Amino acid sequence: MKNSPLHADPKNIAEAIDNIPSNQRRRNIIAICFAVVALEGFDAAIIGFIAPQIATHFGAKPAEISAAIAAGMFGLLLGYVTAGSVADTRGRKPVLVAGTLAFGLATLACAFSASLVQLLAWRFMTGVGVGVAMPAVAALLAELLPARRRASALSGVFCGFLFGSAAAGFLTGHLIDAIGWQGLLLLGGIGPLLLVPVILALLPESPTFLAQIGAGPERIVAALAKLGASRPGAALFEPPTPLGAITKGSVAQLFGTQYRSTTVLLWLLMFLILGGFYVIASWLPSLIESTGQSVAMASRTASLFQFGGLAGALVGAFAIRRIAPLKFVGIALLIGAASPLMIASPDATARYAVAVFCSGFLISGPIVVLNAIAVAAYPTQIRSVGAGWCSALGRVGSLAGAGSVGLLIKAGVGLPDIIAAVSVTVLVCAAIVPFLFRKLREPGV
């Protein structure tokens, strides 16, 4: 008798996942992961929108506020580089729960900071929590989705980060006068804590990961059942490689012969594009406010950059069902290279608002697709560490970009000139894309 996917040998666990029809359980999993990523986006971006009010509250200078932004990015970097290998050995779900709990509690603590030093410390811990959760949720979702929908669904879920970032600006613009910066941070901390029990109850561990570590058949079958697969009476699953051959994922494996060029190109691309993105995302509210607009109005206008990115990411998620993901990325970045020049001189006109939206669409939107590409570029054994380190290099770029703006301002460089210079960075990114495209098309990659 022909084996069903659930009774097939271990190499067909992926086939079993692919053959599960669309169902409410899988849709719930996607929605939960979207919510996690959205809350991460909110907590990561909120500091940029409330920075002017924090500066007033603590009597801080631009360089000191730059340190608050940089602290979160340092935390992100640490979370990314440490959590990936843990998720590849201990499991995606427990690492996701730990990260979500950490960034929720740390964001709550930020709201009660009595000094700028305390705020810096808790922003660092917020970044660590987000950095721990992101690679885990990416790897988990990649291994719970059918192959035919993986790239587009991952891109759709990663839209959550931009949705959360945009929501941070939108809510700041409408609530900051009523609840202040502390109230906004309270909102950002409560959400993740409410989500933790939902993750524990409804998200399965990756069946592919369970097979990789040689877990018992009952655990694998239970995980498949949470995806909507019918539970067989008895199924035998063996690890896809001998237990003794399973090694801890490490950064050294990313530079093996097969993945070396892919890793270098991904790291370079993420470093540059995240650096440019965070220069705009972190400092555009302050730039707009410097023209005499209120904090609320500046936040509403600057949030259009995030909403534009969300729109670009959604378009990308659908577009890559028909064209290669990197083709979409390359075209968007090439067109978008001129957009930072257009938003470097703010005014109160509708034309400027449209320019901010288009800048987000063309620069921020492709980042979501790149995240999906980075997750899919590596196999199960090193997927979390690969995605984590790729994101880490992006955060190094964001730290080098946004974190240095305060120092450049102190040295006499104007903020409009700094934002305009992002055009060069985006153009270089567009030039890198064809090289990565050719590498990922090579057999065995």
C-alpha positions in Angstrom: 0.0 0.0 0.0 1.3 3.5 -0.9 2.5 5.4 2.2 0.6 8.6 3.1 2.9 11.7 3.7 2.6 11.2 7.4 3.7 7.6 7.2 6.4 8.3 4.7 10.1 8.1 5.7 11.7 11.2 7.3 12.9 12.8 4.0 9.2 13.4 3.3 8.3 15.4 6.4 8.6 18.5 4.2 6.3 16.8 1.8 3.8 16.1 4.6 3.8 19.8 5.4 3.4 20.7 1.8 0.4 18.4 1.4 -1.6 19.8 4.4 -4.4 21.8 2.8 -5.0 25.4 3.8 -6.8 25.5 7.1 -7.7 27.7 10.0 -4.9 26.4 12.2 -2.3 27.4 9.8 -3.9 30.8 9.3 -3.9 31.3 13.0 -0.2 30.5 13.2 0.5 33.0 10.4 -1.6 35.6 12.3 0.2 35.0 15.6 3.6 35.3 13.9 2.5 38.5 12.2 1.4 39.9 15.6 4.8 39.0 17.2 6.7 40.7 14.4 4.3 43.8 14.5 4.9 44.2 18.2 8.7 43.9 17.6 8.4 46.6 15.0 6.4 48.9 17.3 8.9 48.5 20.2 11.9 48.9 18.0 10.6 52.0 16.2 8.8 53.9 19.0 12.0 55.5 20.4 12.5 57.5 17.2 9.0 59.0 17.3 9.0 59.9 21.0 12.7 61.0 21.0 11.8 64.8 20.9 9.6 64.5 24.0 12.1 62.3 25.8 14.8 64.9 25.1 12.6 67.6 26.6 11.7 65.5 29.6 15.3 64.7 30.5 16.9 67.9 29.1 18.9 65.7 26.7 21.0 66.8 23.7 20.8 65.2 20.2 23.9 63.1 20.8 22.4 61.7 24.0 19.1 60.8 22.3 21.2 59.2 19.6 22.7 57.0 22.3 19.2 55.9 23.3 18.4 54.9 19.7 21.8 53.2 19.5 21.3 51.2 22.7 18.3 49.4 21.2 20.3 48.6 18.1 23.2 47.2 20.2 20.7 45.0 22.0 19.3 43.8 18.7 22.8 42.9 17.5 23.5 40.9 20.6 20.2 39.1 20.5 20.7 38.2 16.8 24.2 36.8 17.2 23.5 34.8 20.3 20.0 33.4 19.8 20.3 31.9 16.3 22.5 29.0 17.3 20.4 28.4 20.4 17.2 28.2 18.3 19.0 25.7 16.0 19.8 23.4 18.9 17.1 24.0 21.6 14.2 24.8 19.4 12.5 27.7 17.7 9.4 27.9 20.0 11.1 28.3 23.4 13.5 30.9 22.1 10.6 32.8 20.6 8.7 32.7 23.9 11.8 33.9 25.8 12.5 36.8 23.4 8.8 38.0 23.3 8.7 37.9 27.1 12.0 39.8 27.4 11.2 42.7 25.0 7.7 43.1 26.5 9.0 43.4 30.1 11.9 45.7 29.0 9.6 48.0 27.2 7.4 48.3 30.3 10.5 49.1 32.3 11.4 51.9 29.9 8.2 53.6 30.8 9.2 53.9 34.4 12.8 55.1 33.8 13.8 57.8 36.3 16.8 58.9 34.2 18.2 58.8 30.7 20.8 56.2 31.9 18.0 53.9 33.0 16.2 54.4 29.7 19.3 53.5 27.8 19.7 50.3 29.8 16.1 49.2 29.3 16.2 50.1 25.6 19.3 47.8 25.3 17.3 45.0 26.9 14.3 45.7 24.6 16.7 45.3 21.7 18.0 42.0 23.1 14.5 40.6 23.4 13.6 41.6 19.8 16.9 40.2 18.5 16.2 36.9 20.2 12.7 36.6 18.9 13.1 37.6 15.3 15.4 34.8 14.0 13.3 32.2 15.9 10.0 33.3 14.5 11.5 33.5 11.0 13.0 30.0 11.1 9.9 28.5 12.8 7.5 30.0 10.2 9.7 29.0 7.3 9.5 25.4 8.4 5.7 25.4 9.1 4.8 26.8 5.6 4.5 24.8 2.4 7.3 25.4 -0.1 5.0 26.9 -2.7 3.9 29.7 -0.4 7.0 30.2 1.7 8.6 33.3 0.1 5.3 35.2 -0.3 4.0 34.2 3.2 7.2 35.1 4.9 7.3 38.4 3.2 3.7 39.0 4.3 4.5 38.2 7.9 7.6 40.4 7.9 5.3 43.2 6.8 4.3 43.1 10.4 7.5 44.8 11.4 6.7 47.8 9.2 3.1 47.7 10.3 4.2 47.9 13.9 6.7 50.7 13.0 4.0 52.6 11.2 1.6 52.1 14.1 4.2 53.6 16.4 4.2 56.8 14.4 0.5 56.9 14.0 -0.3 56.4 17.7 2.4 58.9 18.7 0.8 61.5 16.4 -2.6 60.9 18.0 -1.9 59.9 21.6 1.3 61.6 22.7 -0.5 64.7 23.9 -2.9 62.6 25.9 -0.8 59.8 27.4 2.8 61.0 26.9 5.8 59.0 25.9 5.5 56.8 29.0 2.0 55.8 28.0 3.1 54.8 24.6 5.8 52.6 26.0 3.3 51.0 28.3 1.2 50.0 25.3 4.3 48.6 23.6 5.1 46.4 26.7 1.6 45.1 27.5 1.0 43.7 23.9 3.9 41.1 23.9 3.0 39.9 27.4 -0.6 39.2 26.3 0.7 37.3 23.3 3.0 34.9 25.2 0.3 32.5 26.4 -1.2 32.5 22.9 2.2 31.4 21.5 2.5 28.7 24.1 -1.0 27.3 23.4 -1.3 27.5 19.6 2.2 27.5 18.0 3.9 24.1 17.4 7.6 23.4 17.3 8.9 22.9 13.8 8.4 19.2 12.8 11.5 19.5 10.6 13.6 20.6 13.5 12.2 17.8 15.7 13.2 15.3 13.1 16.6 16.9 12.8 17.3 16.4 16.6 15.9 12.9 16.6 12.8 13.6 18.6 10.3 10.8 19.1 7.5 10.2 16.6 4.8 11.3 18.9 6.3 14.8 19.2 6.6 15.1 15.5 3.0 13.8 14.9 1.7 16.3 17.5 3.4 19.2 15.8 2.0 18.2 12.5 -1.4 17.9 14.0 -1.2 21.5 15.2 -0.7 22.4 11.5 -4.0 20.7 10.7 -2.6 17.3 9.6 -4.7 14.2 10.5 -3.1 12.3 13.3 -2.1 8.8 12.2 -2.4 5.8 14.5 1.3 5.1 14.3 4.0 6.8 12.4 7.7 6.2 12.5 10.1 9.1 12.0 13.8 8.9 12.2 16.2 11.8 12.2 17.3 12.7 8.7 21.0 12.3 9.7 22.6 10.1 12.3 22.4 11.7 15.8 26.2 11.8 16.1 26.4 13.9 12.9 24.1 16.6 14.1 26.3 19.6 15.1 25.4 23.0 16.5 24.8 25.6 13.9 27.7 28.1 13.8 28.8 31.2 11.9 31.7 29.1 10.5 29.2 26.9 8.6 27.9 30.1 6.9 31.3 30.4 5.3 31.6 26.9 4.0 32.3 26.5 0.3 28.6 26.2 -0.6 27.3 29.3 1.3 30.3 31.7 1.5 29.5 34.0 -1.4 25.8 34.0 -0.5 26.6 35.0 3.1 29.0 37.8 2.1 26.5 39.3 -0.4 23.6 39.0 2.0 25.5 40.5 4.9 26.8 43.4 2.7 23.3 44.1 1.3 21.6 44.0 4.7 24.3 46.2 6.3 23.9 48.9 3.8 20.1 48.9 3.3 19.3 48.7 7.0 21.8 51.5 7.7 20.1 53.8 5.2 16.7 52.8 6.4 17.4 53.6 10.0 18.9 57.0 9.2 15.6 58.0 7.7 13.3 56.1 10.1 15.0 57.3 13.3 15.7 60.9 12.3 13.0 62.0 9.9 10.6 62.9 12.8 13.3 65.2 14.3 14.0 66.7 10.8 10.4 67.5 10.2 10.0 68.9 13.7 13.0 71.2 13.2 11.0 73.1 10.6 8.6 74.3 13.3 5.9 71.5 13.1 4.6 70.0 16.4 5.8 66.6 17.6 2.4 65.2 16.8 2.4 66.5 13.2 6.0 65.5 12.6 5.2 62.0 13.8 2.1 61.7 11.6 4.1 62.9 8.5 7.1 60.7 9.3 4.9 57.6 9.8 4.1 57.8 6.1 7.6 56.4 5.5 6.6 53.3 7.5 3.2 53.1 5.9 4.9 53.4 2.5 7.2 50.6 3.5 4.2 48.5 4.5 2.5 49.1 1.2 5.8 48.2 -0.6 6.2 45.0 1.4 2.6 43.9 0.7 3.0 44.6 -3.0 6.3 42.7 -2.9 4.6 39.7 -1.2 2.2 39.4 -4.0 4.7 40.3 -6.8 7.2 37.6 -5.9 4.5 35.0 -6.6 5.1 35.9 -10.3 8.7 37.3 -10.5 11.9 36.3 -8.7 12.1 38.0 -5.3 15.4 39.6 -6.0 14.2 41.1 -9.2 11.5 43.0 -7.3 14.1 44.1 -4.7 16.6 45.3 -7.4 13.9 47.3 -9.4 12.5 48.9 -6.3 15.9 50.0 -4.9 17.1 51.3 -8.3 14.0 53.5 -8.6 14.1 54.4 -4.9 17.7 55.7 -5.0 16.6 59.2 -5.7 13.9 59.4 -3.0 16.1 60.4 0.0 17.0 63.5 -2.0 13.3 64.3 -2.3 12.6 64.1 1.5 15.7 65.9 2.8 14.0 69.3 2.7 10.7 68.9 4.5 7.7 71.2 4.2 4.0 71.0 5.0 2.8 70.3 1.5 0.9 67.2 0.2 3.7 66.7 -2.3 6.2 66.2 0.5 3.9 63.7 2.2 3.6 61.7 -1.0 7.4 61.8 -1.4 7.8 60.4 2.2 5.3 57.6 1.4 7.1 56.7 -1.9 10.5 56.7 -0.2 9.2 54.1 2.3 7.6 52.1 -0.5 10.8 51.8 -2.5 13.4 51.6 0.3 11.6 50.0 3.3 9.4 47.6 1.3 12.2 45.5 -0.3 13.8 44.9 3.1 10.9 42.7 4.0 11.5 40.6 0.9 15.2 40.4 1.7 14.4 39.0 5.1 12.4 36.2 3.5 15.3 35.5 1.0 17.8 35.3 3.9 15.6 32.8 5.8 15.2 30.6 2.7 18.9 30.7 1.7 20.0 28.3 4.3 19.0 24.7 5.3 17.3 23.7 8.6 20.6 22.9 10.4 21.8 26.5 10.1 18.6 28.4 9.3 18.2 30.3 12.5 21.9 31.1 12.8 22.0 32.2 9.2 18.9 34.4 9.5 20.2 35.7 12.8 23.6 36.7 11.6 22.2 38.2 8.4 19.9 40.3 10.5 22.8 41.1 12.9 24.8 42.6 10.1 21.8 44.6 9.2 21.7 45.9 12.7 25.4 46.7 12.6 24.5 48.8 9.6 21.6 50.4 11.3 23.8 51.2 14.3 26.6 52.6 12.1 24.0 54.7 10.2 21.5 56.0 12.7 23.8 55.8 15.7 26.4 58.1 14.0 23.9 60.8 13.0 24.2 62.5 16.4 28.0 62.6 16.1 27.8 64.0 12.6 25.4 66.7 13.7 27.8 67.6 16.5 30.5 67.8 13.9 28.5 70.4 12.0 26.9 68.2 9.3 23.3 69.2 8.6 20.6 66.6 9.1 19.1 67.3 5.6 22.6 66.5 4.1 22.8 63.3 6.1 19.4 62.0 4.9 20.1 63.1 1.3 23.3 61.0 1.3 21.3 57.8 1.8 20.6 58.0 -1.9 24.1 56.8 -2.6 23.7 53.9 -0.2 20.5 52.7 -1.8 22.1 52.9 -5.3 25.0 50.7 -4.1 22.5 48.2 -2.8 20.7 48.1 -6.1 24.1 47.3 -7.8 24.7 44.4 -5.4 21.4 42.6 -6.1 22.3 41.1 -9.5 25.4 39.4 -8.0 23.3 37.8 -5.3 20.6 36.8 -7.8 23.1 34.9 -9.9 24.6 33.2 -6.8 21.2 32.0 -5.5 20.4 30.5 -8.9 23.4 28.2 -8.8 22.7 24.5 -8.3 22.8 23.4 -4.7 22.3 26.9 -3.2 
